[in-house]
Amino acid sequence: MKFNLSSSDLNQGLAAVFGAVPSKATLPILETVLFESEEGRLKLTATDLEISIIEYIDADIEEEGAVAIPAKRLLETLRQLPDISVFFDVDASHNVKFKTDKGNYKLMGEEADEFPEIPNMHEGMTLTTETELIQDAIGKTMFAVSTDDLRPAMMGVYFDISETESKFVATDGHRLVRFVNRNLKSDQPVSFIVPDKALNLISKALDGADCDLTVSDDHAQFKSGNTIIITRLINEQYPNYESVIPRDNDKELTVDKNQMLSTVKRVSVFSSSTTRQIRLQLSPDKLTIRAEDIDMSSEAKETIACDYSFDDMEIGFNAKYLADVLSNVDGEEAKFEFSTPNRAGIVKPVEESEGEEMLMLVMPVMLNNYA
């Protein structure tokens, strides 16, 4: 196999697939990237057996072939090169020689046939949408994905695509987010759970305007531009999240999102390092945010203006969870919907894009009794 290409193009291509190369591989072959010539282009493939990434890059192919090349050493070499031409020559024994006008390098490659087989997605159901829509949905939900191995169904984002809309849901039991988009629909309803690691790679690696989403029983494929990401799905039943969303939270509070977020962050510095508890005291057109750490004899209190015209109420939250939710509210204002101090609070943006609907839920914490 012989080919010639720009070091910058190869560096970008390797960086795109490197996310699927495991840091600690159980099989040595998984530490490599498969190089293949295909229709006059270079096809790079990396996999950790759960996620596979394929990237196509332009190259001058002199002799077609395939070889698996150690990923980390090659990428670290290319990163130190300026944008110059690199010529690769692979012999029958998988010796990989590459040279530039700066020098010559040699690596020991591996037989391409030893590389794991990538899932075939030809028989899956395919939907075409905008890449930005998928990345936006992931960005709005991924913060609430659980890291609890005992609840594997919650360790990913739940995609629920119907004839009328798409719902993207994530929860870790402390907070929940449901993002609805009515621009992505399917004649044939489909639902599946995409794991956390794949979501990170999808949000970063896809580079085209459109995205072809193909779903089979066990895998989902996201194809955009020159990049294809295939991930094994979480084959678990997603919890009945609708049952935990309160229907009668009638106390509404509207507040400047950025002002409340910065206040929560400042006040939370004075909260207990174990509970991270802060309390919201609601009264007409006034929101007081307080925290106290008895062990450290520290406390803080700030009051900000808001739009609230209901009975006085006090409710406690974990400061980190509340800050995460506020950080993901689009626009300048956030609307809270409360019922009682022991029921979940709902958070929504005041202004939303047409065809979209965002709902976030934060579970309250039991307040310590201090004045």
C-alpha positions in Angstrom: 0.0 0.0 0.0 1.3 3.4 -1.0 -0.2 6.8 -0.6 0.6 10.5 -0.2 -1.3 13.2 1.6 -1.1 16.4 3.6 0.1 15.9 7.2 -2.6 18.4 8.3 -5.4 16.4 6.6 -4.1 13.2 8.2 -3.7 14.8 11.6 -7.4 16.0 11.5 -8.6 12.6 10.3 -6.7 10.7 13.0 -7.9 13.2 15.7 -11.5 12.6 14.5 -11.3 8.8 15.0 -9.0 8.8 18.0 -11.9 9.1 20.4 -12.8 5.5 19.7 -9.3 4.2 20.5 -9.4 2.9 24.1 -6.8 4.3 26.6 -6.4 0.8 28.0 -7.1 -1.8 25.4 -7.8 -5.4 26.2 -6.6 -6.4 22.7 -3.5 -4.8 21.1 -5.3 -4.4 17.7 -7.7 -1.9 19.4 -4.8 0.5 19.8 -4.5 0.8 16.1 -6.3 2.7 13.3 -7.3 0.8 10.2 -6.1 2.5 7.0 -7.9 1.4 3.9 -8.0 2.7 0.3 -11.5 3.1 -0.9 -12.6 4.8 -4.2 -9.6 7.0 -4.4 -9.8 8.1 -0.8 -8.3 7.0 2.5 -10.7 5.4 5.0 -9.6 5.5 8.7 -11.4 3.3 11.2 -11.0 3.1 15.0 -13.1 1.1 17.5 -13.3 0.0 21.1 -15.9 -2.7 20.2 -18.7 -0.4 21.6 -18.1 2.7 19.5 -16.6 2.8 16.0 -15.6 6.0 14.1 -14.9 6.1 10.4 -13.4 9.1 8.7 -12.7 9.7 5.0 -9.9 11.9 3.9 -8.5 12.9 0.5 -5.2 11.2 -0.5 -3.2 10.4 -3.6 -3.4 6.5 -3.6 -0.5 5.0 -5.6 -1.1 1.4 -4.5 -4.3 0.2 -2.9 -4.3 -1.9 0.3 -5.0 -1.9 4.0 -3.0 -1.9 7.2 -3.6 -1.3 10.9 -1.2 1.3 12.3 -0.6 2.1 16.0 -2.7 5.2 16.6 -1.1 7.1 19.5 2.5 7.1 18.2 1.5 8.1 14.7 -0.8 10.9 15.9 1.8 12.3 18.3 4.3 12.4 15.4 2.0 14.2 13.0 1.0 16.8 15.7 4.6 18.0 15.7 4.9 18.4 11.9 4.1 21.5 10.0 1.6 21.2 7.1 3.7 19.3 4.7 3.3 16.3 2.4 3.7 12.8 3.9 4.4 9.7 1.8 3.5 6.2 3.2 4.9 2.9 2.0 3.6 -0.3 3.5 5.2 -3.6 2.6 3.9 -7.2 2.7 5.1 -7.7 6.2 3.1 -4.6 7.4 6.2 -2.5 8.0 4.9 1.1 7.7 7.5 3.6 6.5 6.5 7.2 6.1 8.7 10.2 5.1 8.6 13.9 4.8 11.2 16.4 3.8 12.0 16.6 7.5 12.9 12.9 8.0 12.0 9.2 7.8 9.9 7.2 10.2 9.0 3.5 10.7 6.3 1.7 12.6 5.3 -1.9 12.8 1.7 -2.2 11.5 -0.7 -5.2 11.9 -2.7 -7.3 9.5 -5.9 -5.5 8.4 -7.8 -8.8 8.7 -7.1 -8.8 12.4 -9.0 -5.6 12.9 -12.5 -6.1 14.5 -15.4 -6.2 12.1 -17.5 -3.0 12.1 -21.3 -3.4 12.5 -23.2 -3.5 9.2 -25.9 -0.9 9.2 -27.4 -1.5 5.8 -30.6 -3.1 7.1 -31.4 -0.4 9.7 -34.0 2.4 9.5 -32.6 5.7 8.3 -33.8 9.2 9.0 -32.2 12.4 7.6 -32.0 15.5 9.7 -29.7 18.5 10.4 -26.5 17.7 12.2 -27.1 20.9 14.3 -30.4 19.5 15.5 -28.8 16.3 16.8 -25.9 18.2 18.4 -28.3 20.7 20.0 -30.4 17.9 21.4 -27.3 16.2 22.9 -26.0 19.5 24.3 -29.3 20.3 26.0 -29.7 16.8 27.7 -26.3 15.3 28.3 -25.6 17.1 31.5 -28.3 15.1 33.3 -27.1 11.6 32.2 -26.5 9.3 35.1 -23.1 7.8 36.0 -24.6 5.1 38.2 -23.6 1.6 36.9 -26.5 0.1 38.8 -29.0 1.9 36.6 -27.6 1.3 33.1 -30.7 2.5 31.3 -30.1 6.0 32.6 -26.4 6.2 31.5 -27.4 7.7 28.1 -29.9 9.9 26.4 -33.3 8.4 25.4 -34.3 9.2 21.8 -38.0 8.8 21.2 -38.9 9.7 17.6 -42.6 9.5 16.5 -44.7 10.7 13.6 -45.2 14.1 15.1 -42.1 15.0 17.1 -38.9 13.8 18.8 -38.2 13.7 22.5 -34.7 13.6 24.0 -34.6 12.7 27.7 -31.9 12.3 30.3 -32.1 11.8 34.1 -29.9 10.8 37.0 -32.7 10.6 39.5 -31.8 14.1 40.9 -32.7 16.1 37.8 -34.4 15.4 34.6 -34.5 17.1 31.2 -36.9 16.5 28.3 -36.2 18.3 25.1 -38.9 18.2 22.4 -38.2 19.0 18.7 -41.0 18.9 16.2 -38.8 19.1 13.1 -37.4 15.5 13.4 -40.2 13.0 12.8 -40.4 9.4 11.6 -43.2 7.6 9.8 -42.1 4.5 11.7 -41.8 5.4 15.5 -38.5 4.4 17.0 -36.9 4.7 20.4 -33.4 3.9 21.7 -30.8 4.9 24.3 -27.4 6.3 23.2 -24.6 5.9 25.8 -22.8 8.8 27.3 -19.4 8.3 25.6 -20.9 8.1 22.1 -22.9 11.3 22.8 -19.7 13.2 23.5 -18.1 12.0 20.3 -21.1 12.7 18.2 -21.3 16.3 19.5 -17.7 16.9 18.6 -16.9 14.8 15.5 -19.8 15.3 13.1 -18.8 17.9 10.6 -21.5 18.1 7.8 -24.7 20.1 7.5 -26.9 17.0 7.3 -26.9 13.9 9.4 -28.2 10.4 8.4 -29.3 8.6 11.5 -29.6 4.8 11.0 -31.0 2.6 13.8 -30.9 -1.2 14.0 -31.8 -3.5 17.0 -28.4 -3.1 18.7 -26.7 -0.1 17.1 -27.2 3.5 15.9 -25.1 5.2 13.2 -24.7 8.9 12.8 -23.3 9.9 9.4 -22.4 13.5 8.6 -19.9 14.9 6.2 -16.8 12.7 6.1 -17.5 11.1 9.5 -19.5 8.0 10.5 -20.0 7.1 14.2 -21.5 3.8 15.1 -22.4 3.0 18.7 -23.9 0.0 20.5 -27.2 1.0 22.1 -28.1 0.5 25.7 -30.6 -2.3 25.5 -32.6 -1.5 28.6 -36.1 -0.3 29.3 -36.0 3.5 29.9 -37.8 4.5 33.1 -41.3 6.0 32.9 -40.0 9.6 33.2 -43.4 11.2 32.5 -44.7 9.8 35.8 -42.3 12.0 37.8 -43.1 15.3 36.1 -45.6 17.2 38.3 -48.8 18.3 36.6 -50.1 20.8 39.1 -47.1 23.1 39.9 -49.1 26.3 40.0 -46.7 28.7 41.7 -44.8 30.4 38.9 -41.6 32.5 39.4 -39.8 34.3 36.5 -36.2 35.5 37.1 -33.2 36.7 35.2 -31.3 33.5 34.4 -27.8 34.9 34.5 -28.4 36.9 37.7 -29.8 33.8 39.5 -27.1 31.5 38.2 -24.3 33.8 39.4 -26.0 34.2 42.8 -26.4 30.5 43.2 -22.7 30.0 42.4 -21.6 32.7 44.9 -23.9 31.6 47.7 -23.1 27.9 47.3 -19.5 28.6 48.2 -20.8 28.9 51.8 -22.8 25.7 51.7 -21.9 22.4 53.3 -19.3 20.6 51.2 -21.2 17.3 51.7 -24.8 18.3 51.0 -24.2 21.4 48.8 -27.6 22.5 50.1 -29.0 26.0 49.4 -32.5 27.3 50.2 -34.7 29.5 48.1 -37.1 31.8 50.0 -39.9 32.9 47.7 -42.0 36.0 48.5 -43.8 38.5 46.3 -41.3 39.8 43.7 -38.4 38.8 45.8 -36.2 35.7 45.9 -33.7 35.2 48.7 -31.0 32.5 48.3 -29.3 31.3 51.4 -26.6 28.8 52.4 -24.9 27.8 55.6 -22.1 25.4 56.7 -22.5 24.9 60.4 -19.2 23.0 60.6 -17.2 25.9 59.1 -19.3 28.7 60.7 -20.0 30.2 57.3 -23.1 31.5 55.7 -24.3 33.7 52.9 -27.6 35.3 51.8 -28.5 37.3 48.7 -31.8 38.7 47.5 -32.7 39.3 43.9 -35.7 40.7 42.1 -38.2 38.3 40.4 -41.7 38.0 39.2 -43.7 36.1 41.8 -47.1 36.7 43.2 -48.0 33.6 45.2 -47.8 32.6 48.9 -44.4 32.6 50.6 -42.5 29.4 50.3 -39.1 27.9 51.1 -37.6 25.1 49.2 -34.1 23.5 49.2 -31.9 22.3 46.3 -28.5 20.8 45.7 -26.6 23.9 44.4 -24.8 22.0 41.7 -27.9 20.5 40.2 -29.7 23.8 40.3 -26.7 25.6 38.6 -26.5 22.9 35.9 -30.2 23.3 35.1 -29.9 27.1 35.0 -26.8 26.9 32.8 -28.9 25.0 30.2 -31.8 27.5 30.0 -31.8 29.3 26.7 -32.5 33.0 26.6 -32.3 35.6 29.3 -35.1 34.5 31.6 -36.0 31.3 33.4 -39.5 30.3 34.6 -39.8 28.1 37.7 -43.0 26.2 38.6 -43.4 25.1 42.2 -46.0 23.3 44.2 -44.8 22.4 47.7 -41.3 22.2 49.3 -41.2 18.4 48.9 -42.2 18.2 45.3 -39.9 18.7 42.3 -39.4 22.1 40.8 -39.9 22.6 37.0 -37.6 24.9 35.1 -38.3 26.2 31.6 -37.0 29.0 29.3 -39.4 31.9 29.0 -38.6 32.2 25.3 -38.2 29.1 23.0 -37.5 28.6 19.3 -40.5 27.6 17.2 -41.0 23.8 17.2 -39.0 23.3 20.4 -40.0 22.7 24.0 -37.6 22.4 26.9 -38.5 21.1 30.4 -36.1 20.5 33.2 -36.9 19.1 36.7 -34.9 19.4 39.9 -35.7 17.3 42.9 -35.7 19.2 46.2 -33.7 18.3 49.3 -34.9 18.3 52.9 -34.0 21.5 54.6 -32.0 21.7 57.7 -33.7 23.7 60.4 -31.8 26.9 61.0 -33.1 30.4 61.2 
